[in-house]
């Protein structure tokens, strides 16, 4: 089985490893997610990313319960949703997620959005640190946080997240945020890595794919890896789940990386983290 490289995450006093390539389940219905996650685990994925807001934690839990892969080999991530932010409410939200997943311990728990209008993300972060101290989670992180949000966590709690899961793809390369992460030891994790499929017909990507006899998706996912980021593509199609995993036997050339860098347009497919407050 292909060995996926790991990236180290800080846990406050030590580090744990997260596979650099994981499997995301956003927008996968609970009725379909068990088979999708089971297929991913059979292919070789060992990192599964879900969230309370996806409403499929129970299905992910079913897949974990029936897989032959040892639990200690699987890295499991879930997230607290906007309407549960706050110290006590986050602790309750985690209990509910853990029950749905059928897990006592979750490897990584994330704040899904900063929701500045609610002004609860610092207290939410304190709850994540408490869960980590209790051994309920192994690492604590965030999603969609901007530098100002991250700096406030550091200023008010003395600790930064181990990881920030953000929208990142060739049309939204997030250079400033990635630089902040690099300066402060925060791992960058990329959601919507294919720009919701909008990049698959891009002529630059297509040209590289043709030269390498690869698919456009494989080229883009390989680019994410070569940035040093963690990436979590999703699919419910078994052939594509396997295809997205088959990216460890080739590399991009410097000219390819330069060409892809030139695709940046600062174009989001998802919401703006500074204003998004759905569910708050």
N, C-alpha and C positions, 0 to 999 in steps of 0.2 A: 504494500500500500504506500502511496506517495506520502512523504513526510512534509508537513506544512511547517514553515519557519515560525518561530515564536517571537513575540515582542514582550519585553518586561514591563509590568505595571507596578507602580509603588502602592504599598499597602500601609504606609505610615512608618513602619519599622523595618520592613523587608520588601521583597518583590515577589510577584507571581507572574506566570507566563500566560499570555493569551495568543491563540493561533492568529497568524497574520491574515488568513483567509477564513471568514466565517459565513454562516448561512442566515440570511435575514428572512423574516416572515411577515413583514408589513403588508397589509391588504390581502393576506391569505386567510380565508374563512376557517373557523374552527373545524368545520366538517372536512376540510381538505388538508389542514396543516399537519395532521398526524402522518398521513402518507408522504407528504412532502419532506418533513423532517426525517422520517424513516429512510426515505430514499437518499437524502443528503448524508445521513450517518453511514449508510451502506457504501456510498461513493467514497467516503473518507473524511468528510467534514467532521470536525470535533469542536466547533464553536457554534452555538445557536443563539440568535438574538431575537427576543420578543419584547412585549411591553403590555402593561395592563390595558392601554388604550386600543391595542390590536384585537382584543376580545378573543384571543386564541391560546391563552396560557394553558387552559385545560387540555387542548389538543396537543400542545407541545409536551405537556406532562405525560400524556398517553404514549407518545413516541418514545420518551425517555424510559418509561416503564417497560416497554416491550423490546428495546434494543438489546443486542448482545454486547454492545460496547460498554466497558466498565464506566460507571459514573465518574470515577476520578479522572478519566481521560476526556471527559466532555466539559467544555467551558460554557456555562449558562449565564445569559444576561437577560435582565428584565428592567422595567422602568416605572417610576411613579408618575402618574398623569397630573395634569395641571390642577384639577379640582381637588386633589388630595394633598396639595402642598401645604406645608406647615409642620411643626415638629410632631405633635401627637398624631395628627392625621396621616403623616407619612409612615410612622411606625405601624399604624393600623393597616395602611395600604400594603405595606410589605407583607404583613401576616396574611392578608387575603391573597396576594400574588403567590406566596410560598405554598399556600394550601391548594390553590388552583394548579400549580405546577407539580404538586406532590413532592416537594423538596423541603428539607429542614434548612439547608444552606444554599444560597445562590452565589455564584462566583463573582458577579458584577451587578451592582444596582446603580441605576442612573436617574438623575433628574431629567425628565423628558424635554422640557423647555424652561427657559428662565422666567417667562411671564413677568416682565418688569412691572406691569400695571398692578399685579397682585402683591408685589414686594414681599414674597414669602420664601424666596429661594435660599436665603441664608439660613433661616430656621430649618428648612428642608434639608439643607446640606448638613447641619448639625445632627439631624436625625440619622442621616446616612452614616456619619462618623460613629454615632452610638451603636447602630446596627453592626458596624464593623468591629467595634470594641467587644460586642456581645458574641462575636463569631457567627452571626447570622448571615453576613456577607463577607466575602474575602477581599473585595476591593470596591471602592466608591468612585463614581464619576458623574459626568453630566453630558447632556446633549445640547447642541445649538447655542452654547454660551459664547458671547463675544468677549473680547479682551477686558472691557470694563466690568462685565459680570464676574469674570474669573479673578480679576484684581480685587474686587470687593470681597469675594470669598477668602482670599488670602489675608486681606486687611482685617477682616472681622473674626476669622476663625484660626488663622495661622497655618492653614493647610489648603493646598490646591488639589483639584481632582486628579486622579491617576490618568484619566482619559476624557477626551471631549469628542463625542460623536456628532459630526457636522455634515451638512450637504457639501459634497465635494466631487467634482468631475472635471473633465477638460474645459468646460465652459464656465466653471466656477472653481477656480483653483485656490482661493483663500490664502494667498501668500502672506498677508499680514498676520492672520490668525495662526497659520502654521509657524511663522517665525516666533510668535509669542509662546506657542506650545514648546518649540525647540529650546527657547531660552529658559523655560521653567520646568522642563522635564515632563510635560504632559504629552501622552500619546495621542496622535490624531487618528480617528476612526471615521471612515467615509461611508455615508449613506447616500442613496440615489447615485451610485457610482457610474451608471450608464446614462445619467440624465433622463431617467424614465424612458430609456430607449431612443431618445432624441439624437444621440450621437452615432447610432449604428450605421447610418447612411452618409455620415460626413465623409467627403472625398479624401481628406488627409488620413483619417482612420482607415478607410477602405483601401487606400493605396498601400499603407503599411501592412495591413492584413493580407492583401494579395501577395505581396513580396515574401511574406513569411509563411504563407499557406496556413494562415490562422483565420479565425472569425474576428470581426470587429470587436465583439464583446471580449474575446480573449486578449486582444491587444490593449483595450482600455483597462481591463482588470490587471494585466501585467504592469501597466503604467502606474497604477495605484501602489502595487507592491514595490516597484522600484523607487517610488518616492519615500518608502519606508513606513507607509501608513498601514493600518488595519483596514480591511475592506469587507463588506457584507452584502454581496449580491443576493437577490432572491429570484426564485422561479418555482413554478409548480409543475413544470414539464421535465420528466426524468432525463431526457437527452440533454437539455440545457443545464440542468443541475450538474450533470457529469461534465459537460463541456466547460462550464465556468470553473470547474475544479482543475481542469487540465491546462494549467498555466505555469507549471514549474519546470518545463523542459525547454524553454527558450528565453531569450533576453532581447530587449530593445536596444538598438544602437543609439549612440549620442545624437545622431541626426534625427532619429525618430522622436526622442525625448524633446528635442528642440522644436520640432514641428508640432508636437502636441501642446507644448507650452504656448505656442502661438495661437492656440484656439481659445484662450481665455477671453470671455466677454463679461465676466461678473454677472452672469445670468442665472437666476435661481429657478428651479422647478417647484420649490416649496415656499413656505412663508418666510417673512423677514423676522428673525428672532427678536429684534428690538420692539416689535409691535404685536407679535402673535400672542393672543390670549384666549383662544378657543378652549372652552371647558373650564376656564378659571373660575 
